[in-house]
Amino acid sequence: MAPWQNKHPSKKAALGAADVKYPEVDPAAIEKLLSRELQQLSFHDRNAIHEEIHGVRNNAPEETPGMVEGMLWQLGVELQQIRSKPAFDRAQALPRTYVNDPDFRVRFLRADLWNPQKAAQRIVSFLDLVLEYYGVEALERPIRLSDLNENEIKILKSGQIQLLPFRDRSGRRVLAMVSDMGFNFATDEKFKVMIYIMWVATSDEETQIKGMVVLMWPGGNAAKTFLRLPDQIEGRMFKRMLISIPSRPVAAHLCFPDTPIFQMVKALTMHWAGTANRTRTRCYSGMFRWSAFRVVTFIATILSVFSSTSKWSLLPPVWTVRNTR
């Protein structure tokens, strides 16, 4: 067994490292897959994605009161047509619930560019997810900071997964995963925190319309101390989040050291992301300064946060808490 397979903090893997299953993914095959998926897009679609990644275009349609009202009605029809929706049905049986609030439902419509069928599936998946991680109260009211336990607050305050205290040059929120990117925490607790951060990030209308940028950039000694790969449990949870959270990732930047383990982390992330998100992902490998030079064309203010050395100047963790109340 490889050395990096011996460290797994997930409660779900408490049976031991030998029981943890690590998917086999070929990084070269993932690169070819991405190239093929981009080539299969029409010139118009490929150009639209490219421009939105750069922040010079927003693919969200213009909204009018009539359009919003009509889409909300269609969304209600689509929800009724879904047969298996246990958490949604349970929410409807509660004395009070926010699930029928137009503001709640509009979040999901914007996340799927006003496609009512996809938005309905996303609502059902989201309610199943928060019911599992937050309990029945998450069907009555939006999740909040007080729903996190002491360990989860520590994850939040660590700053390894945080919303940057500024937007990019196009006004989009930036979700940054830095240092060990949360891999040194229990999987269940880490994803519960990520659900909360993503929910709070989409609480304002501007983020719902413009989408979010994701930045994965391990720093400091991560290239030496990063000891394990994400396993299949984390992969399933990652994919589940992508189809559930009411956010629209318009771009993802993976800035990893050029080492074998991080090449595998990159390949696994791309593998689990799915076609829609994979075509919006840009990868950078190498030294800190080279990655910074390349990503700065997308997020012009990133370098004001990080030092010019190979070590991180991490944002004060309290900023994360203040921005996610």
KAJO-V833228 format. One record per backbone hydrogen bond with DSSP energy under -1.0 kcal/mol. NH is the residue of the N-H (numbers start at 1). CO is the residue of the C=O. E is the energy in kcal/mol with one decimal. If there is no record, write none. Layout:
NH:CO:E  NH:CO:E
//
This chain:
5:2:-1.8  6:3:-1.6  13:10:-1.0  14:11:-1.3  16:13:-1.9  19:16:-1.5  20:17:-1.1  30:26:-1.9  31:27:-1.9  32:28:-1.9  33:29:-2.3  34:30:-2.5  35:31:-2.1  36:32:-2.4  37:33:-2.5  38:34:-2.3  39:35:-1.9  40:36:-1.6  46:42:-2.8  47:43:-2.3  48:44:-2.2  49:45:-2.3  50:46:-2.2  51:47:-2.4  52:48:-2.0  53:49:-2.4  54:50:-1.7  56:51:-2.2  68:64:-2.6  69:65:-2.3  70:66:-2.3  71:67:-2.4  72:68:-2.2  73:69:-1.7  74:70:-2.2  75:71:-2.6  76:72:-2.0  77:73:-1.8  78:74:-2.5  79:75:-2.4  80:76:-1.7  81:77:-1.2  89:85:-2.8  90:86:-2.1  91:87:-2.1  92:88:-1.9  93:89:-1.0  94:91:-1.2  101:98:-1.5  105:101:-1.9  106:102:-2.5  107:103:-1.2  109:105:-1.8  110:106:-2.6  111:107:-1.8  112:108:-1.3  113:110:-1.5  114:109:-4.2  119:115:-2.5  120:116:-2.1  121:117:-1.7  122:118:-2.1  123:119:-2.4  124:120:-2.2  125:121:-2.2  126:122:-2.7  127:123:-2.5  128:124:-1.9  129:125:-2.1  130:126:-2.8  131:127:-1.9  132:128:-1.6  133:129:-2.1  134:130:-3.0  135:131:-1.1  138:135:-1.7  139:136:-2.0  141:137:-2.1  147:144:-1.9  148:145:-1.9  153:149:-2.2  154:150:-1.7  155:151:-1.7  156:152:-2.1  157:153:-2.8  158:154:-1.4  162:176:-2.6  164:174:-2.5  168:172:-2.4  171:168:-2.4  175:213:-2.9  176:162:-3.2  177:215:-3.1  178:160:-2.2  181:178:-3.1  183:180:-2.2  185:182:-1.5  190:186:-2.6  191:187:-2.4  192:188:-1.9  193:189:-2.0  194:190:-2.1  195:191:-2.4  196:192:-1.8  197:193:-2.7  198:194:-2.6  199:195:-2.1  200:196:-2.5  201:197:-2.4  202:198:-1.2  203:200:-1.8  208:204:-1.7  209:205:-2.0  210:206:-2.9  211:207:-2.2  212:248:-2.2  213:173:-2.6  214:251:-2.5  215:175:-3.1  216:253:-2.8  217:177:-2.8  222:219:-1.9  224:221:-1.8  225:221:-2.4  226:222:-2.4  232:21:-2.2  235:231:-2.1  236:232:-2.5  237:233:-2.1  238:234:-2.7  239:235:-2.3  240:236:-2.1  241:237:-2.3  242:238:-1.9  243:239:-1.4  244:241:-1.2  245:241:-2.7  247:245:-2.2  250:212:-2.3  251:212:-1.1  252:280:-1.9  253:214:-2.9  254:282:-2.6  255:216:-3.0  256:284:-2.2  259:257:-2.0  263:259:-2.1  264:260:-1.7  265:261:-2.1  266:262:-2.4  267:263:-2.0  268:264:-2.8  269:265:-2.4  270:266:-2.4  271:267:-2.4  272:268:-2.5  273:269:-1.4  278:274:-2.7  279:275:-2.1  281:278:-1.6  282:252:-2.8  284:254:-3.2  286:256:-1.3  291:287:-2.2  292:288:-2.7  293:289:-2.3  294:290:-1.7  295:291:-2.6  296:292:-1.7  298:295:-2.0  299:295:-2.0  302:299:-1.7  304:301:-1.4  305:302:-2.1  306:302:-1.3  319:316:-2.1  320:317:-1.0  321:317:-1.2  322:318:-2.5  323:319:-1.9  324:321:-1.1
//
